[in-house]
Amino acid sequence: MTPDEVSLMYGLSKDYLYHLTSERVILFHKPNGKKIFFDKEEVENWLLQNRQDTVEETQQKATLYNLKNKGGVRCRIYIINQRIERP
C-alpha cells in the first residue's frame, strides 16, 4: 500500500506516516530504495498494539491483585479452596 492509500484507509496524515517511518516506529518497505510501501497486515497490527483494558477488566485485575497481595491469610485460603472445589 502507498502512503496515500494508508492515509485514506486509516485516517493517518501522510506527514505522520513519514514521521513514523523516519523514527522506525512502523514497518515499511522500500523495494527500489525510493518509494515507501506498507503491508496492510503490518499496518493493522501496528494500529492494534497497546490494547487498553476495559473498565471491567481493570476492576477484575485490581480485585485479583488485592486478594492475592493484601487480603491476608483468609483471602488466600479462600482462593486456594476455590481452586480445589472446581472440577
SEMARMI-915310 format. One record per residue: residue number from 0; x, y, z of N, C-alpha, C in turn; residue in three letters. Coordinates in steps of 0.05 Angstrom, whole numbers, plus 5000, padded with zeros to 4 digits. Example, Ala and Ser with C-alpha at 12.3 -4.5 7.8 and 13.67 -1.06 7.14 Angstrom:
2
{n=0 nxx=5264 nyy=4886 nzz=5156 caxx=5246 cayy=4910 cazz=5156 cxx=5264 cyy=4934 czz=5156 res=ala}
{n=1 nxx=5257 nyy=4955 nzz=5142 caxx=5273 cayy=4979 cazz=5143 cxx=5258 cyy=5001 czz=5157 res=ser}
This chain:
87
{n=0 nxx=5017 nyy=4977 nzz=5000 caxx=5000 cayy=5000 cazz=5000 cxx=5018 cyy=5025 czz=5000 res=met}
{n=1 nxx=5010 nyy=5045 nzz=4986 caxx=5024 cayy=5070 cazz=4986 cxx=5017 cyy=5087 czz=5010 res=thr}
{n=2 nxx=5033 nyy=5107 nzz=5017 caxx=5026 cayy=5125 cazz=5039 cxx=4998 cyy=5138 czz=5035 res=pro}
{n=3 nxx=4991 nyy=5144 nzz=5010 caxx=4965 cayy=5156 cazz=5004 cxx=4943 cyy=5137 czz=5011 res=asp}
{n=4 nxx=4946 nyy=5112 nzz=5004 caxx=4925 cayy=5091 cazz=5010 cxx=4923 cyy=5087 czz=5040 res=glu}
{n=5 nxx=4945 nyy=5086 nzz=5054 caxx=4944 cayy=5082 cazz=5083 cxx=4931 cyy=5106 czz=5096 res=val}
{n=6 nxx=4938 nyy=5130 nzz=5086 caxx=4926 cayy=5154 cazz=5097 cxx=4896 cyy=5155 czz=5094 res=ser}
{n=7 nxx=4887 nyy=5148 nzz=5070 caxx=4858 cayy=5147 cazz=5065 cxx=4843 cyy=5125 czz=5081 res=leu}
{n=8 nxx=4855 nyy=5102 nzz=5082 caxx=4842 cayy=5079 cazz=5094 cxx=4841 cyy=5081 czz=5125 res=met}
{n=9 nxx=4862 nyy=5092 nzz=5137 caxx=4863 cayy=5092 cazz=5166 cxx=4862 cyy=5120 czz=5179 res=tyr}
{n=10 nxx=4860 nyy=5140 nzz=5163 caxx=4857 cayy=5167 cazz=5173 cxx=4882 cyy=5179 czz=5185 res=gly}
{n=11 nxx=4905 nyy=5169 nzz=5176 caxx=4931 cayy=5180 cazz=5186 cxx=4941 cyy=5199 czz=5165 res=leu}
{n=12 nxx=4952 nyy=5221 nzz=5173 caxx=4963 cayy=5240 cazz=5153 cxx=4989 cyy=5229 czz=5142 res=ser}
{n=13 nxx=4995 nyy=5237 nzz=5117 caxx=5020 cayy=5228 cazz=5104 cxx=5044 cyy=5238 czz=5120 res=lys}
{n=14 nxx=5042 nyy=5263 nzz=5130 caxx=5064 cayy=5273 cazz=5146 cxx=5070 cyy=5256 czz=5170 res=asp}
{n=15 nxx=5049 nyy=5247 nzz=5183 caxx=5052 cayy=5230 cazz=5207 cxx=5064 cyy=5203 czz=5199 res=tyr}
{n=16 nxx=5055 nyy=5192 nzz=5176 caxx=5066 cayy=5167 cazz=5167 cxx=5096 cyy=5169 czz=5161 res=leu}
{n=17 nxx=5104 nyy=5191 nzz=5148 caxx=5132 cayy=5195 cazz=5142 cxx=5148 cyy=5199 czz=5168 res=tyr}
{n=18 nxx=5136 nyy=5212 nzz=5188 caxx=5149 cayy=5215 cazz=5214 cxx=5153 cyy=5188 czz=5227 res=his}
{n=19 nxx=5133 nyy=5171 nzz=5226 caxx=5135 cayy=5144 cazz=5237 cxx=5156 cyy=5127 czz=5223 res=leu}
{n=20 nxx=5159 nyy=5130 nzz=5197 caxx=5179 cayy=5115 cazz=5183 cxx=5207 cyy=5126 czz=5189 res=thr}
{n=21 nxx=5210 nyy=5152 nzz=5191 caxx=5236 cayy=5163 cazz=5197 cxx=5246 cyy=5156 czz=5225 res=ser}
{n=22 nxx=5227 nyy=5152 nzz=5244 caxx=5233 cayy=5144 cazz=5271 cxx=5234 cyy=5113 czz=5273 res=glu}
{n=23 nxx=5229 nyy=5099 nzz=5251 caxx=5228 cayy=5070 cazz=5251 cxx=5208 cyy=5058 czz=5271 res=arg}
{n=24 nxx=5185 nyy=5071 nzz=5273 caxx=5164 cayy=5063 cazz=5292 cxx=5145 cyy=5043 czz=5278 res=val}
{n=25 nxx=5141 nyy=5046 nzz=5252 caxx=5123 cayy=5029 cazz=5237 cxx=5139 cyy=5015 czz=5215 res=ile}
{n=26 nxx=5131 nyy=4990 nzz=5210 caxx=5145 cayy=4975 cazz=5189 cxx=5138 cyy=4986 czz=5161 res=leu}
{n=27 nxx=5158 nyy=4988 nzz=5144 caxx=5153 cayy=4997 cazz=5116 cxx=5173 cyy=4983 czz=5098 res=phe}
{n=28 nxx=5168 nyy=4986 nzz=5072 caxx=5186 cayy=4973 cazz=5052 cxx=5194 cyy=4994 czz=5031 res=his}
{n=29 nxx=5218 nyy=4992 nzz=5022 caxx=5228 cayy=5009 cazz=5000 cxx=5242 cyy=4991 czz=4979 res=lys}
{n=30 nxx=5225 nyy=4979 nzz=4962 caxx=5237 cayy=4959 cazz=4944 cxx=5258 cyy=4970 czz=4925 res=pro}
{n=31 nxx=5255 nyy=4994 nzz=4916 caxx=5275 cayy=5006 cazz=4897 cxx=5292 cyy=5027 czz=4910 res=asn}
{n=32 nxx=5289 nyy=5030 nzz=4936 caxx=5305 cayy=5050 cazz=4951 cxx=5293 cyy=5078 czz=4951 res=gly}
{n=33 nxx=5270 nyy=5082 nzz=4938 caxx=5258 cayy=5109 cazz=4938 cxx=5230 cyy=5109 czz=4950 res=lys}
{n=34 nxx=5212 nyy=5097 nzz=4936 caxx=5184 cayy=5098 cazz=4945 cxx=5179 cyy=5080 czz=4969 res=lys}
{n=35 nxx=5162 nyy=5090 nzz=4986 caxx=5155 cayy=5075 cazz=5010 cxx=5129 cyy=5060 czz=5006 res=ile}
{n=36 nxx=5128 nyy=5035 nzz=5015 caxx=5104 cayy=5019 cazz=5014 cxx=5099 cyy=5006 czz=5041 res=phe}
{n=37 nxx=5074 nyy=5001 nzz=5047 caxx=5066 cayy=4989 cazz=5072 cxx=5051 cyy=4963 czz=5066 res=phe}
{n=38 nxx=5054 nyy=4944 nzz=5084 caxx=5039 cayy=4919 cazz=5082 cxx=5014 cyy=4924 czz=5099 res=asp}
{n=39 nxx=4990 nyy=4918 nzz=5088 caxx=4965 cayy=4923 cazz=5102 cxx=4964 cyy=4909 czz=5129 res=lys}
{n=40 nxx=4972 nyy=4884 nzz=5130 caxx=4971 cayy=4869 cazz=5156 cxx=4990 cyy=4881 czz=5176 res=glu}
{n=41 nxx=5014 nyy=4890 nzz=5168 caxx=5033 cayy=4902 cazz=5186 cxx=5022 cyy=4928 czz=5197 res=glu}
{n=42 nxx=5009 nyy=4944 nzz=5180 caxx=4997 cayy=4969 cazz=5189 cxx=4975 cyy=4964 czz=5209 res=val}
{n=43 nxx=4958 nyy=4944 nzz=5203 caxx=4936 cayy=4938 cazz=5222 cxx=4947 cyy=4927 czz=5248 res=glu}
{n=44 nxx=4967 nyy=4910 nzz=5247 caxx=4979 cayy=4901 cazz=5272 cxx=4991 cyy=4924 czz=5289 res=asn}
{n=45 nxx=5003 nyy=4943 nzz=5275 caxx=5015 cayy=4966 cazz=5289 cxx=4993 cyy=4982 czz=5302 res=trp}
{n=46 nxx=4971 nyy=4986 nzz=5287 caxx=4948 cayy=5002 cazz=5298 cxx=4935 cyy=4989 czz=5322 res=leu}
{n=47 nxx=4936 nyy=4962 nzz=5322 caxx=4922 cayy=4947 cazz=5344 cxx=4940 cyy=4941 czz=5368 res=leu}
{n=48 nxx=4965 nyy=4950 nzz=5367 caxx=4982 cayy=4945 cazz=5391 cxx=4974 cyy=4964 czz=5413 res=gln}
{n=49 nxx=4983 nyy=4959 nzz=5436 caxx=4977 cayy=4975 cazz=5460 cxx=4948 cyy=4976 czz=5466 res=asn}
{n=50 nxx=4936 nyy=4952 nzz=5467 caxx=4907 cayy=4950 cazz=5473 cxx=4903 cyy=4960 czz=5502 res=arg}
{n=51 nxx=4881 nyy=4974 nzz=5505 caxx=4873 cayy=4985 cazz=5531 cxx=4851 cyy=4967 czz=5543 res=gln}
{n=52 nxx=4854 nyy=4961 nzz=5569 caxx=4834 cayy=4944 cazz=5582 cxx=4808 cyy=4960 czz=5586 res=asp}
{n=53 nxx=4786 nyy=4945 nzz=5586 caxx=4760 cayy=4957 cazz=5592 cxx=4759 cyy=4963 czz=5622 res=thr}
{n=54 nxx=4740 nyy=4978 nzz=5631 caxx=4736 cayy=4984 cazz=5659 cxx=4732 cyy=4958 czz=5675 res=val}
{n=55 nxx=4716 nyy=4940 nzz=5664 caxx=4711 cayy=4914 cazz=5677 cxx=4737 cyy=4898 czz=5680 res=glu}
{n=56 nxx=4753 nyy=4896 nzz=5659 caxx=4778 cayy=4881 cazz=5661 cxx=4797 cyy=4894 czz=5682 res=glu}
{n=57 nxx=4798 nyy=4920 nzz=5683 caxx=4815 cayy=4933 cazz=5702 cxx=4806 cyy=4927 czz=5731 res=thr}
{n=58 nxx=4779 nyy=4928 nzz=5735 caxx=4768 cayy=4922 cazz=5761 cxx=4774 cyy=4893 czz=5769 res=gln}
{n=59 nxx=4772 nyy=4874 nzz=5750 caxx=4778 cayy=4846 cazz=5756 cxx=4807 cyy=4843 czz=5764 res=gln}
{n=60 nxx=4825 nyy=4856 nzz=5750 caxx=4854 cayy=4854 cazz=5756 cxx=4860 cyy=4866 czz=5784 res=lys}
{n=61 nxx=4847 nyy=4888 nzz=5790 caxx=4851 cayy=4901 cazz=5816 cxx=4840 cyy=4883 czz=5838 res=ala}
{n=62 nxx=4817 nyy=4871 nzz=5834 caxx=4806 cayy=4853 cazz=5854 cxx=4824 cyy=4829 czz=5859 res=thr}
{n=63 nxx=4834 nyy=4817 nzz=5838 caxx=4852 cayy=4794 cazz=5840 cxx=4878 cyy=4802 czz=5854 res=leu}
{n=64 nxx=4888 nyy=4825 nzz=5847 caxx=4913 cayy=4835 cazz=5860 cxx=4908 cyy=4838 czz=5890 res=tyr}
{n=65 nxx=4886 nyy=4851 nzz=5897 caxx=4880 cayy=4855 cazz=5925 cxx=4877 cyy=4829 czz=5940 res=asn}
{n=66 nxx=4864 nyy=4810 nzz=5928 caxx=4860 cayy=4784 cazz=5941 cxx=4887 cyy=4770 czz=5945 res=leu}
{n=67 nxx=4904 nyy=4772 nzz=5926 caxx=4930 cayy=4758 cazz=5928 cxx=4949 cyy=4772 czz=5946 res=lys}
{n=68 nxx=4950 nyy=4798 nzz=5945 caxx=4971 cayy=4813 cazz=5959 cxx=4963 cyy=4827 czz=5985 res=asn}
{n=69 nxx=4938 nyy=4834 nzz=5987 caxx=4931 cayy=4849 cazz=6011 cxx=4908 cyy=4836 czz=6027 res=lys}
{n=70 nxx=4899 nyy=4814 nzz=6018 caxx=4876 cayy=4802 cazz=6031 cxx=4882 cyy=4786 czz=6056 res=gly}
{n=71 nxx=4907 nyy=4781 nzz=6062 caxx=4914 cayy=4766 cazz=6086 cxx=4909 cyy=4737 czz=6082 res=gly}
{n=72 nxx=4912 nyy=4722 nzz=6104 caxx=4910 cayy=4693 cazz=6103 cxx=4883 cyy=4683 czz=6095 res=val}
{n=73 nxx=4861 nyy=4696 nzz=6105 caxx=4834 cayy=4686 cazz=6098 cxx=4829 cyy=4687 czz=6068 res=arg}
{n=74 nxx=4836 nyy=4708 nzz=6056 caxx=4831 cayy=4710 cazz=6027 cxx=4848 cyy=4690 czz=6011 res=cys}
{n=75 nxx=4872 nyy=4686 nzz=6020 caxx=4889 cayy=4667 cazz=6006 cxx=4878 cyy=4638 czz=6009 res=arg}
{n=76 nxx=4868 nyy=4632 nzz=6032 caxx=4856 cayy=4606 cazz=6037 cxx=4831 cyy=4603 czz=6020 res=ile}
{n=77 nxx=4815 nyy=4625 nzz=6017 caxx=4791 cayy=4624 cazz=6001 cxx=4798 cyy=4618 czz=5972 res=tyr}
{n=78 nxx=4819 nyy=4631 nzz=5962 caxx=4827 cayy=4627 cazz=5934 cxx=4836 cyy=4598 czz=5930 res=ile}
{n=79 nxx=4852 nyy=4588 nzz=5949 caxx=4861 cayy=4560 cazz=5947 cxx=4837 cyy=4541 czz=5948 res=ile}
{n=80 nxx=4819 nyy=4545 nzz=5967 caxx=4795 cayy=4528 cazz=5969 cxx=4778 cyy=4530 czz=5944 res=asn}
{n=81 nxx=4776 nyy=4554 nzz=5932 caxx=4760 cayy=4557 cazz=5908 cxx=4772 cyy=4541 czz=5885 res=gln}
{n=82 nxx=4798 nyy=4540 nzz=5883 caxx=4811 cayy=4525 cazz=5862 cxx=4807 cyy=4495 czz=5866 res=arg}
{n=83 nxx=4808 nyy=4486 nzz=5891 caxx=4805 cayy=4458 cazz=5897 cxx=4776 cyy=4449 czz=5891 res=ile}
{n=84 nxx=4757 nyy=4466 nzz=5896 caxx=4729 cayy=4458 cazz=5892 cxx=4721 cyy=4456 czz=5863 res=glu}
{n=85 nxx=4735 nyy=4470 nzz=5846 caxx=4728 cayy=4469 cazz=5818 cxx=4736 cyy=4443 czz=5805 res=arg}
{n=86 nxx=4719 nyy=4433 nzz=5787 caxx=4725 cayy=4407 cazz=5773 cxx=4749 cyy=4409 czz=5755 res=pro}
